[in-house]
Amino acid sequence: MSRHAATPSIVNHSSSPDATQASGDFACVPAVDDTGFPRAARVRAKAEFDKVFKQGRRTAEPLMALHWLADDAPARLGLAVSRKVDPRAVARNRIKRVLRDAFRHLRGRLAPGAYVLVARPGASRATATDLRATFERALQRAGALPRPGATGTMRASLPPAAPPPHPRAG
């Protein structure tokens, strides 16, 4: 008996792409999510990677380096995760998956341009939360993502008041 024989097949038989059906203990979902990471949101060509590396602005963090080349096209992402980061493909793919997901959520707030992330060896040991936070921090440092507004419980300081008048002697 093959190891695949015991794995149930999950298929969405609904005509609606976002509908889900329960099949035993599994929820059925559409096989393809068109809103995920379209080709227009990717840096794919070697020439474009080279242009970003040569002409773009670089911001470094301990887990990754961000190269950003501002242009008129919508924000697009390219990822470079080499075997130096982790020799295991599973670990490299996890890093790319987390960073793509973070980019998807931030894409609407990003300045137009091509973004290339180069992962560093520490990224393989980082949690998904750390990778996302580092990515956001790099985007903010590069000026591609606005910093969040000041929040807190203290009111903004008031300008210095004029000194009280001196009592006149007399």
C-alpha positions in Angstrom: 0.0 0.0 0.0 1.5 3.3 -1.0 1.7 6.2 1.5 -0.6 8.3 -0.7 -3.4 5.8 -0.6 -4.4 6.8 3.0 -4.4 10.5 2.2 -7.9 11.7 1.4 -8.3 13.8 -1.7 -9.7 17.3 -1.0 -11.7 18.7 -3.9 -14.1 21.6 -4.0 -17.1 20.6 -6.0 -18.9 23.9 -5.5 -19.4 26.3 -8.4 -18.5 29.2 -6.1 -14.7 29.7 -5.8 -14.8 30.9 -2.3 -17.2 28.4 -0.9 -16.0 25.7 1.4 -17.5 22.3 2.0 -16.9 19.9 4.9 -15.7 16.5 3.9 -15.1 14.4 6.9 -12.6 16.2 9.1 -11.3 18.3 6.2 -12.6 21.6 4.8 -12.4 21.9 1.1 -11.0 25.1 -0.4 -10.4 26.2 -3.9 -7.2 24.8 -5.5 -6.0 28.2 -6.7 -6.2 31.6 -5.1 -6.1 34.2 -7.8 -5.6 37.1 -5.4 -2.5 35.5 -3.9 0.7 36.5 -5.7 0.1 37.3 -9.3 2.9 37.6 -11.9 2.5 41.3 -11.9 3.5 41.4 -8.2 6.8 39.6 -8.8 10.4 40.5 -9.9 11.2 37.6 -12.2 13.7 38.5 -14.9 17.4 38.4 -14.2 17.7 41.8 -15.9 15.3 43.3 -13.4 17.1 41.7 -10.5 20.4 43.1 -11.8 18.9 46.6 -12.3 17.5 46.6 -8.7 20.9 45.5 -7.3 22.8 48.0 -9.3 20.6 51.1 -9.1 18.4 50.4 -6.1 18.7 51.6 -2.5 19.9 49.0 0.0 18.8 48.6 3.6 20.3 45.9 5.7 18.9 44.1 8.8 20.5 41.1 10.6 18.1 38.6 8.9 17.9 40.1 5.4 18.9 42.9 3.1 16.3 44.9 1.2 17.1 46.4 -2.2 14.4 48.8 -3.5 14.3 50.5 -6.8 11.4 53.1 -7.0 9.6 53.3 -10.3 6.1 53.9 -11.7 5.0 50.3 -11.7 3.1 48.8 -8.7 5.1 47.2 -5.9 6.7 43.8 -6.9 8.8 41.4 -4.9 11.8 39.3 -5.7 13.3 36.9 -3.3 16.8 35.5 -3.1 17.3 32.7 -0.5 20.5 30.8 -1.2 21.8 27.5 0.2 24.1 29.5 2.4 21.0 30.5 4.3 20.1 26.9 4.9 21.0 23.8 2.9 17.5 22.4 3.3 15.0 23.4 0.6 12.2 23.1 3.2 13.7 25.8 5.3 14.4 28.1 2.4 10.9 27.6 1.1 9.5 28.5 4.6 11.4 31.8 4.5 10.1 32.6 1.1 6.5 31.7 2.0 6.5 33.9 5.1 8.0 36.9 3.2 5.6 36.5 0.3 2.7 36.5 2.7 4.0 39.6 4.5 4.4 41.3 1.2 0.9 40.4 0.1 -0.5 42.1 3.3 1.6 45.2 2.9 1.5 45.7 -0.9 -1.3 48.2 -0.9 0.6 50.5 1.5 4.0 50.2 -0.2 5.5 52.8 -2.5 5.6 51.7 -6.2 8.8 49.9 -7.3 10.7 46.7 -7.3 11.7 45.1 -4.0 14.3 42.4 -3.7 14.9 40.6 -0.4 18.1 38.8 0.1 17.9 36.4 3.1 20.9 36.0 5.4 21.9 32.9 7.3 20.1 33.9 10.6 16.8 33.9 8.8 16.6 30.1 8.9 16.5 30.2 12.7 14.1 33.1 12.9 10.4 32.7 13.6 7.8 33.8 11.1 6.9 36.7 13.4 10.6 37.8 13.5 10.8 37.6 9.7 7.7 39.7 9.2 8.9 42.3 11.8 12.3 42.5 10.2 10.8 42.9 6.7 8.5 45.7 7.9 11.4 47.4 9.7 13.6 47.3 6.6 10.7 48.8 4.5 10.3 51.6 7.0 14.0 52.3 7.1 14.1 52.4 3.3 11.2 54.9 3.3 9.0 52.6 1.3 6.5 52.0 4.1 5.2 54.8 6.3 6.0 54.5 9.9 2.9 53.9 12.1 1.5 56.9 13.8 2.5 57.7 17.4 0.3 55.8 19.8 0.3 55.8 23.5 -1.5 57.1 26.6 0.4 60.4 27.1 -0.8 63.6 25.4 1.6 65.4 23.1 3.7 67.9 25.0 2.5 71.5 24.9 4.8 74.3 23.8 6.5 76.1 26.6 4.3 78.6 28.3 5.4 82.2 28.9 6.9 82.7 32.3 4.6 84.1 34.9 4.8 87.9 35.4 7.1 89.2 38.2 5.3 91.0 41.0 6.2 94.6 41.0 7.7 96.0 44.1 6.1 99.1 45.1 
